[in-house]
């Protein structure tokens, strides 16, 4: 092999490596941009629905009150003919909120957005809302025998399994325990929901 051919081969290898590195860099940049767009859209996508839920159940988020089984069942079973406008509005808001959380979770799970940004920006709130709305999800799954929010539940499972989960997800303060008393409680229910 002559020097000319060797230099050509080395040049080709460098060019291919440079192209691959540039493509990788561009992909990582696009993932970051997508995650930042989600942050930017967060309030416009969730604020009204969170407000409707909070008006119907004052303190539900701040005090991390969980919907009880009976109320969750009433919301799931509410429809336009039931003449219960409040529950119908809450049901629509819960569904929109869960669907948006599913969108974020799918981007996280499929790697189409930067996972670190999603985790840092959304994990605490999404786990907290899962704690609050879990009984609604359970009742919906039991009624329909299917789970439309599997990506969201998988995301929650990953987050609660991580070692760096924030204590405030489980406790608002030491005198007022909220949501789950242990990771085992949430894991058990999540495993049941992933069966569908």
Backbone bond lengths (Angstrom), bond angles and torsions (degrees), N, CA, C in turn:
res aa  C-N    CA-C-N  psi(-1)  N-CA   C-N-CA  omega(-1)  CA-C   N-CA-C  phi
1 X - - - 1.447 - - 1.534 107.59 -
2 X 1.276 115.12 129.03 1.451 119.91 -179.19 1.520 110.01 -82.30
3 X 1.335 114.71 162.77 1.468 120.54 179.19 1.520 112.07 -58.86
4 X 1.318 115.44 -36.45 1.457 119.82 -178.53 1.533 110.59 -62.72
5 X 1.333 115.90 -44.68 1.462 120.95 179.17 1.531 111.03 -67.34
6 X 1.326 116.19 -38.55 1.462 121.12 179.23 1.532 110.72 -63.86
7 X 1.343 116.34 -44.82 1.457 119.74 178.47 1.533 111.05 -64.66
8 X 1.312 116.79 -36.60 1.471 120.57 177.74 1.519 110.42 -63.89
9 X 1.321 116.56 -43.50 1.458 121.39 179.19 1.523 110.76 -64.29
10 X 1.334 117.45 -44.38 1.462 121.37 178.67 1.531 109.76 -62.63
11 X 1.323 116.37 -42.15 1.465 120.94 177.81 1.521 111.86 -61.08
12 X 1.327 116.04 -41.60 1.465 120.68 178.52 1.530 111.00 -64.23
13 X 1.328 116.60 -43.53 1.465 120.53 179.01 1.528 110.36 -62.19
14 X 1.326 116.73 -43.29 1.469 120.55 178.68 1.519 110.66 -63.64
15 X 1.321 117.41 -40.91 1.466 121.27 -179.99 1.525 111.14 -64.24
16 X 1.333 116.97 -43.80 1.470 121.07 179.27 1.529 110.07 -64.50
17 X 1.327 116.50 -44.10 1.465 120.30 178.70 1.533 110.80 -62.14
18 X 1.318 117.25 -43.69 1.468 121.89 179.48 1.527 111.26 -62.23
19 X 1.320 116.21 -41.91 1.460 120.77 178.43 1.535 110.84 -63.98
20 X 1.332 115.46 -44.56 1.465 119.57 178.95 1.530 110.57 -62.94
21 X 1.320 117.39 -42.23 1.466 121.12 179.90 1.531 111.14 -65.11
22 X 1.324 116.52 -41.55 1.470 120.87 178.66 1.524 110.71 -64.60
23 X 1.329 116.89 -40.85 1.464 121.25 178.74 1.529 110.36 -64.58
24 X 1.327 116.29 -43.34 1.464 120.64 177.64 1.532 110.51 -60.96
25 X 1.310 116.77 -46.29 1.458 121.45 179.19 1.512 111.89 -60.43
26 X 1.329 116.31 -41.41 1.463 121.00 179.04 1.530 110.96 -65.37
27 X 1.321 116.39 -39.72 1.467 121.28 178.45 1.529 110.34 -63.62
28 X 1.326 116.96 -45.38 1.470 120.38 179.08 1.528 110.76 -62.86
29 X 1.316 116.74 -39.32 1.461 120.84 178.05 1.528 110.75 -64.06
30 X 1.319 117.57 -41.83 1.466 121.26 178.72 1.525 111.12 -64.15
31 X 1.332 117.04 -38.40 1.468 120.29 177.82 1.529 111.19 -64.27
32 X 1.324 116.19 -40.04 1.465 119.88 177.86 1.527 110.46 -66.34
33 X 1.321 116.46 -42.63 1.466 120.03 179.16 1.526 110.95 -61.34
34 X 1.325 116.67 -41.87 1.465 120.97 179.81 1.527 110.35 -62.86
35 X 1.330 117.17 -43.59 1.466 120.48 179.32 1.530 110.84 -65.00
36 X 1.319 117.23 -39.86 1.465 120.83 179.01 1.533 110.23 -66.67
37 X 1.325 117.45 -36.30 1.467 120.65 175.44 1.524 110.86 -62.38
38 X 1.327 117.02 -38.85 1.467 120.61 177.02 1.522 110.71 -61.85
39 X 1.327 116.22 -42.36 1.467 120.16 178.43 1.529 109.32 -61.84
40 X 1.304 115.19 -44.82 1.466 120.48 -179.24 1.537 111.39 -61.79
41 X 1.318 117.31 -36.78 1.462 122.27 -177.43 1.531 113.37 -85.88
42 X 1.322 117.54 -9.94 1.461 121.98 -173.19 1.527 112.73 -49.62
43 X 1.311 117.26 -55.37 1.473 119.29 -176.66 1.516 112.56 -65.43
44 X 1.326 117.64 -41.22 1.465 118.60 -179.73 1.527 111.26 -67.70
45 X 1.319 117.33 -27.38 1.462 120.85 179.99 1.526 113.60 -86.50
46 X 1.331 117.37 -24.35 1.470 118.58 -171.91 1.525 115.58 -123.07
47 X 1.327 118.54 -21.98 1.470 120.91 -170.40 1.530 113.47 -58.23
48 X 1.315 117.11 -48.30 1.468 119.80 -176.98 1.534 111.26 -64.27
49 X 1.318 116.83 -41.94 1.468 119.84 -179.97 1.521 111.42 -68.49
50 X 1.326 116.99 -39.88 1.467 119.37 175.88 1.529 110.43 -63.15
51 X 1.343 117.51 -38.16 1.459 122.27 178.91 1.530 111.05 -63.86
52 X 1.330 116.83 -44.47 1.474 121.30 179.80 1.535 110.54 -61.86
53 X 1.315 116.82 -43.45 1.466 120.88 179.54 1.522 110.13 -65.77
54 X 1.337 116.45 -43.13 1.469 120.70 -179.93 1.531 111.67 -65.54
55 X 1.330 118.04 -36.90 1.472 120.63 177.10 1.527 111.39 -66.02
56 X 1.324 115.60 -38.55 1.467 119.63 -179.90 1.525 111.61 -72.63
57 X 1.324 116.89 -32.52 1.464 122.33 -177.64 1.530 108.34 -134.05
58 X 1.349 117.63 79.36 1.470 121.14 -176.14 1.528 112.43 -53.61
59 X 1.325 115.03 133.40 1.461 121.24 178.24 1.511 114.59 81.19
60 X 1.319 117.78 2.88 1.470 119.84 -174.58 1.529 112.34 -59.62
61 X 1.328 117.21 -37.44 1.463 119.35 179.85 1.528 111.24 -85.74
62 X 1.321 117.00 -50.00 1.465 120.09 -176.07 1.522 112.31 -60.21
63 X 1.320 116.67 -38.61 1.461 120.57 -179.42 1.521 111.61 -98.56
64 X 1.318 115.91 2.28 1.467 122.82 179.78 1.530 111.06 51.86
65 X 1.324 115.45 48.17 1.465 120.30 177.09 1.527 107.96 -75.52
66 X 1.287 115.89 136.38 1.458 119.98 178.93 1.515 109.61 -93.70
67 X 1.326 116.36 140.79 1.464 118.96 171.96 1.521 107.74 -63.62
68 X 1.310 117.17 132.93 1.458 118.31 177.89 1.532 109.36 -81.42
69 X 1.309 115.11 167.03 1.464 121.30 -174.20 1.522 112.36 -58.68
70 X 1.317 116.69 -44.40 1.461 120.65 -177.21 1.526 111.52 -64.47
71 X 1.332 116.46 -46.41 1.470 119.80 -179.62 1.530 110.39 -66.41
72 X 1.322 116.70 -40.31 1.472 119.89 177.80 1.527 110.55 -60.86
73 X 1.319 116.19 -42.73 1.465 120.43 178.41 1.526 110.81 -63.09
74 X 1.330 116.83 -40.94 1.470 120.60 177.78 1.525 111.56 -63.22
75 X 1.315 116.83 -40.14 1.468 120.17 178.44 1.521 110.39 -66.46
76 X 1.314 116.84 -47.05 1.474 120.77 179.93 1.524 110.68 -58.48
77 X 1.318 116.88 -41.73 1.462 121.19 -176.88 1.524 114.01 -83.39
78 X 1.316 117.81 -5.88 1.464 119.22 -179.33 1.522 109.85 -70.89
79 X 1.299 114.67 143.17 1.464 120.38 174.61 1.521 108.21 -145.69
80 X 1.310 115.71 176.41 1.462 120.08 -175.99 1.522 112.57 -63.05
81 X 1.308 118.35 -29.19 1.458 120.91 -178.98 1.533 112.14 -80.90
82 X 1.314 117.22 -11.01 1.469 121.05 -177.30 1.521 112.40 -76.88
83 X 1.321 117.26 -6.99 1.458 122.50 178.39 1.527 111.08 57.57
84 X 1.323 116.22 39.39 1.457 122.04 178.32 1.523 107.78 -128.28
85 X 1.320 114.04 79.93 1.461 120.36 -173.87 1.529 112.40 -61.41
86 X 1.321 117.63 -38.63 1.461 121.27 -178.95 1.524 110.99 -60.19
87 X 1.321 116.35 -52.26 1.466 119.42 -178.90 1.529 111.64 -65.47
88 X 1.330 116.40 -35.51 1.463 119.79 179.08 1.529 110.62 -63.90
89 X 1.335 117.06 -42.56 1.469 121.26 177.41 1.527 110.43 -64.54
90 X 1.330 116.26 -42.78 1.466 120.62 178.85 1.532 109.91 -62.64
91 X 1.323 116.17 -43.46 1.469 120.21 179.56 1.531 110.85 -59.57
92 X 1.320 117.21 -46.79 1.465 120.61 179.21 1.524 110.97 -62.30
93 X 1.329 116.60 -39.53 1.468 120.14 179.10 1.527 111.36 -67.80
94 X 1.319 116.96 -41.93 1.468 120.23 177.78 1.523 109.76 -61.03
95 X 1.304 117.53 -45.57 1.466 120.96 -178.93 1.528 110.73 -62.25
96 X 1.338 117.41 -45.30 1.476 119.70 178.61 1.528 110.95 -62.16
97 X 1.324 116.39 -42.10 1.455 120.84 179.59 1.528 110.98 -63.52
98 X 1.327 116.59 -47.93 1.464 120.15 178.83 1.531 111.34 -62.91
99 X 1.320 117.12 -37.64 1.467 120.13 178.05 1.530 111.47 -65.36
100 X 1.327 117.19 -39.51 1.467 119.99 177.99 1.527 110.14 -67.84
101 X 1.324 116.74 -40.54 1.467 119.95 176.75 1.529 110.30 -63.87
102 X 1.308 116.74 -34.00 1.468 119.97 175.93 1.531 110.46 -64.90
103 X 1.333 116.99 -40.62 1.464 121.83 177.21 1.529 110.58 -58.81
104 X 1.329 116.79 -48.71 1.462 120.82 178.89 1.528 110.27 -62.78
105 X 1.312 116.40 -43.77 1.468 121.23 -179.65 1.518 111.61 -62.86
106 X 1.322 117.14 -40.79 1.468 120.75 178.65 1.524 110.97 -63.34
107 X 1.334 116.53 -40.33 1.466 120.08 177.52 1.524 110.34 -63.53
108 X 1.308 116.94 -38.05 1.467 121.86 177.67 1.533 110.40 -66.92
109 X 1.320 116.31 -51.94 1.464 121.02 -175.14 1.525 112.81 -65.46
110 X 1.329 116.78 -37.07 1.468 120.67 -178.34 1.515 113.10 -88.22
111 X 1.312 117.44 -4.25 1.450 121.39 177.83 1.518 113.89 71.14
112 X 1.335 117.42 23.51 1.463 119.05 178.91 1.524 111.71 -85.69
113 X 1.326 117.19 -8.06 1.465 122.18 174.07 1.526 107.75 -134.40
114 X 1.306 116.28 158.19 1.458 122.02 -178.63 1.531 110.64 -62.27
115 X 1.319 116.40 117.91 1.465 121.49 -174.92 1.520 112.90 -65.87
116 X 1.327 117.39 -37.53 1.463 120.13 -178.99 1.531 111.02 -64.72
117 X 1.322 116.30 -42.80 1.461 120.23 179.64 1.523 110.20 -65.15
118 X 1.326 116.92 -43.98 1.470 120.13 178.69 1.523 110.33 -61.73
119 X 1.321 116.55 -46.51 1.464 120.13 -179.87 1.520 110.59 -59.24
120 X 1.326 116.74 -50.92 1.460 120.39 -176.07 1.525 112.66 -66.21
121 X 1.318 116.88 -32.19 1.461 120.46 -174.58 1.526 114.08 -89.46
122 X 1.319 117.71 -32.42 1.465 119.86 -169.21 1.526 115.97 -121.09
123 X 1.308 118.89 -21.41 1.467 120.80 -168.85 1.527 113.55 -56.58
124 X 1.318 117.74 -49.34 1.460 119.86 -176.30 1.528 111.54 -60.75
125 X 1.327 116.50 -47.27 1.471 120.08 -178.79 1.518 111.00 -66.66
126 X 1.328 117.10 -40.73 1.465 119.22 -178.11 1.525 111.72 -68.62
127 X 1.323 118.06 -36.94 1.469 120.23 175.84 1.525 109.34 -68.03
128 X 1.310 116.78 -42.04 1.470 120.09 179.21 1.526 110.77 -59.96
129 X 1.343 116.78 -45.41 1.468 118.97 178.22 1.523 111.27 -67.27
130 X 1.320 117.64 -32.29 1.462 117.90 175.91 1.527 109.70 -63.21
131 X 1.323 116.57 -42.83 1.472 120.16 177.51 1.522 110.36 -56.71
132 X 1.332 115.88 -44.20 1.464 121.33 -176.98 1.525 111.26 -68.45
133 X 1.327 116.98 -42.57 1.465 121.82 -171.23 1.528 114.17 -100.86
134 X 1.306 117.45 3.88 1.462 119.36 -175.53 1.527 112.78 -55.68
135 X 1.313 117.26 -42.01 1.467 119.28 -178.15 1.532 110.73 -64.21
136 X 1.331 116.75 -33.70 1.469 119.73 174.87 1.533 109.45 -62.47
137 X 1.328 116.75 -46.53 1.470 120.68 179.86 1.523 109.78 -60.31
138 X 1.317 117.09 -44.79 1.473 121.32 179.81 1.525 110.58 -59.50
139 X 1.334 116.84 -47.21 1.469 120.20 -178.97 1.525 111.11 -64.80
140 X 1.316 116.98 -39.17 1.469 120.57 178.23 1.525 110.88 -63.57
141 X 1.321 116.11 -43.26 1.474 120.66 179.15 1.524 110.45 -65.15
142 X 1.326 117.15 -43.38 1.470 120.12 179.67 1.522 111.41 -64.24
143 X 1.318 117.74 -37.30 1.460 121.54 -179.38 1.532 111.79 -69.99
144 X 1.324 116.45 -46.02 1.471 120.49 -173.26 1.522 114.23 -95.65
145 X 1.323 117.03 -14.81 1.473 122.87 -176.54 1.533 111.82 61.60
146 X 1.322 115.98 26.70 1.458 121.25 172.56 1.520 108.23 -147.76
147 X 1.315 114.87 155.98 1.451 119.62 -177.54 1.526 109.38 -118.66
148 X 1.334 117.31 106.62 1.462 119.36 -178.31 1.525 113.75 -78.28
149 X 1.327 118.56 -6.13 1.466 120.82 -174.87 1.525 112.76 -118.15
150 X 1.311 118.10 35.33 1.464 121.51 -178.29 1.531 112.32 -57.82
151 X 1.341 120.73 -44.09 1.476 117.78 178.44 1.531 112.66 -58.34
152 X 1.326 116.98 -39.28 1.464 120.27 179.14 1.527 110.45 -64.26
153 X 1.309 116.98 -42.96 1.463 120.33 -179.60 1.529 110.85 -67.66
154 X 1.323 117.20 -37.87 1.475 119.88 175.64 1.526 110.77 -63.62
155 X 1.325 117.03 -40.55 1.463 121.23 176.91 1.524 110.04 -60.01
156 X 1.324 117.07 -47.03 1.466 121.24 179.86 1.525 109.78 -59.93
157 X 1.303 116.91 -42.56 1.470 120.94 179.70 1.529 110.50 -60.71
158 X 1.310 117.15 -43.27 1.472 120.72 178.72 1.525 110.33 -63.61
159 X 1.310 116.33 -45.43 1.460 120.37 -177.01 1.529 111.15 -64.37
160 X 1.325 117.77 -45.62 1.476 118.14 -178.04 1.518 111.76 -72.56
161 X 1.318 116.84 -18.92 1.463 119.92 177.73 1.528 111.91 -82.42
162 X 1.326 116.91 -16.90 1.462 119.74 -177.70 1.519 110.24 -72.14
163 X 1.313 115.14 149.94 1.462 120.32 -177.12 1.518 112.61 -75.91
164 X 1.318 117.53 -17.77 1.462 119.63 -175.87 1.523 112.72 -100.80
165 X 1.330 116.42 22.71 1.466 118.92 178.84 1.528 109.19 -65.61
166 X 1.303 115.77 141.42 1.453 120.40 -175.89 1.527 110.98 -79.55
167 X 1.306 115.64 137.09 1.458 121.40 -179.20 1.527 111.86 -59.96
168 X 1.343 116.78 -30.90 1.465 119.40 -176.08 1.520 112.63 -65.49
169 X 1.323 117.79 -15.13 1.454 119.62 175.23 1.534 109.08 -65.51
170 X 1.309 115.80 -35.80 1.454 119.92 -177.01 1.518 113.57 -92.70
171 X 1.316 117.54 -30.38 1.458 120.56 -176.49 1.516 110.39 -134.46
172 X 1.318 116.06 130.94 1.476 119.81 173.39 1.520 108.99 -75.79
173 X 1.303 117.21 -45.29 1.462 122.86 171.36 1.524 106.78 -155.93
174 X 1.297 116.03 166.86 1.470 120.19 -173.72 1.535 112.87 -61.85
175 X 1.335 117.44 -31.59 1.464 120.61 -178.14 1.523 112.75 -81.44
176 X 1.347 116.89 -14.59 1.460 120.46 -174.41 1.528 110.13 -131.89
177 X 1.331 117.97 78.11 1.457 118.74 179.97 1.525 111.16 -64.50
178 X 1.319 116.18 138.61 1.455 120.59 -177.86 1.513 110.20 -131.99
179 X 1.304 114.59 166.36 1.463 122.76 176.83 1.516 110.81 55.93
180 X 1.306 117.88 -114.73 1.455 121.55 -172.99 1.504 111.81 -103.98
181 X 1.302 115.27 139.84 1.453 119.88 178.09 1.528 110.78 -81.07
182 X 1.309 117.26 -22.18 1.460 119.72 178.95 1.519 109.45 -154.26
183 X 1.310 115.21 161.75 1.461 119.65 176.53 1.529 110.60 -64.97
184 X 1.322 117.39 -28.81 1.461 120.27 -178.92 1.517 111.34 -62.28
185 X 1.332 117.36 -37.36 1.461 122.63 -179.92 1.530 110.38 -59.91
186 X 1.311 117.25 -50.68 1.463 120.53 -177.90 1.526 111.02 -70.83
187 X 1.334 117.72 -38.15 1.466 120.20 -179.78 1.523 111.35 -63.55
188 X 1.319 116.59 -40.30 1.455 120.28 -178.99 1.525 110.29 -60.97
189 X 1.316 116.97 -47.05 1.462 120.21 -178.45 1.521 111.33 -68.50
190 X 1.319 117.36 -36.95 1.465 120.27 178.97 1.523 110.68 -63.96
191 X 1.317 117.28 -43.55 1.473 120.05 178.72 1.525 110.48 -58.29
192 X 1.334 117.09 -40.58 1.459 120.14 177.73 1.537 111.92 -62.57
193 X 1.327 116.11 -40.44 1.467 120.26 -177.41 1.522 112.31 -72.75
194 X 1.308 118.21 -26.14 1.474 120.75 -179.36 1.521 112.29 -77.79
195 X 1.324 117.72 -5.85 1.476 121.36 178.30 1.522 111.99 -69.68
196 X 1.324 117.20 -25.68 1.472 121.41 -174.34 1.500 112.10 -85.04
